[in-house]
């Protein structure tokens, strides 16, 4: 008889980046790289596991912005060209490295990888990766959940309940439209929780969410089971599951965790920077900006600039070893917990999905080995989902989780500090105005409705937590600032047009075509008390 459970959760999210005006937008490559290096490899691994009838459970949170981009014809058409260029480049690399055995072996791996990805997505699924997720959901082995509409950081944008409600409602609407059913759970963006937000989740039928460790440990009542069982929020009855630090750190940390092993592929050495520009210029930005191509020939090796050639076979063996080590550690952890708890403990291990494949190239292999080993190589624990755990243990302690986030220090600091504090006065004012507009127009004619719906889109896009995060980390800051200002300015112009009874049909059409996220949005989600 098993003694406990492991809940593996992968949170898949990217900000909405779509620029019809530019064929070579650098930021759109975030999506292209994630599809090639993370989403396709993960789906392929999970599909094979299901086809092999492996007994596993995994939870994936798909953000509404990511779902929208994966369904966008323009973006997927551009991605198809991007992947075709990668296949072409990998074929050229087979020729260039033919007299370099170590590199040629890796080049063969890349050529197979890109070709298989192309066939998988564009032959099997006709360019619709969402169909693959729909099939995984149908297996019953993968539980899909979602997050807020644009990954808005609720503790800081949600000074009005209407802002929280809109982020949650639109996110759930996108999920329901895509998968034909509502999500049972919700990933709070950045694990950001403040007491009371669970009441909004209850309004929309959400059964559970996740917090960081201290959200549970510092709850209004001392948690009897620590983070190894959920709490029910009083008043809402929504369950809060807390992150287990030990299992997360073991995988997440590049210094202390598995991804930093010297046999794994080095992320920061790419032929887009290493090779002669005349050779690589067709595969980087047409303005001459060198970019990552995804073809990397070196392993981490150790500290310093010297790197040795990547050995794929060594890396796969190391992924298998690390999967076994992770499983062993969970066995010992759960055996210990089972001795002191009067129920089966649940170890919650959430990660950004992009860690697996993009940042940690061997991450999908690690998951493949782990999910195959767990049901066959031990009998201490099984993988599970939050929904299944709540069915087995419907009675749980009631307590109010503490306000929290993940990220540095765990209390908002990443999203509110000197680099990004300026954005919130604008977001709060725009939020107030959106509620004002929604209350003023309980019904509207076609053009007014379109203006109000676009105003809602612009506000939601401005609220994305990604912009504040990018400003804090210091990467692509100019883009994050521009996007924040752009959406706030678009909203403000729409607001004054509505205030003054004016219209600008041509500009509105252009805005609807460019920022076309959430085509079925209804601005009345911002009506007070709705």
Secondary structure, DSSP 8 states (H G I E B T S, - for coil): ---EEEEEEEEE-------TT-TT-GGGHHHHHHIIIIIHHHHHHHHHHHHTT----EEEEE-HHHHHHHT-HHHHHHHHHHHHHHHHHHHHHHHHTTT-HHHHHHHHHHHHHHHHHHIIIIIISTT-HHHHHHHHHHHTSEEEEEE-TT-B-HHHHTTSHHHHHHHHHHHHHHHHHHHSS--SEEE-GGG-B-TTHHHHHHHTT--EEEE-HHHHHTSSS--TTTTSS-EE-TTT--EEEE--HHHHHHHH-TTTSGGG-TTSB-TT--HHHHS-HHHHGGGS-TTS-----S---BB--SSSS---B--HHHHHHHHHHHHHHHHHHHHHHHHHHHHH-SS-EEEEEEEEGGGBTTTBTTHHHHHHHHHHHHHHH-SSEEE--HHHHHHH-----B-----B-SSGGGSSGGGSSTTTTTHHHHHHHHHHHHHHHHHH-SS--HHHHHHHHHHHHHHHHHTBHHHHHHHHHTSSHHHHHHHHHHHHHHHHHHHHHHHTT---HHHHHHHHHHS---TT--GGGGSTT-
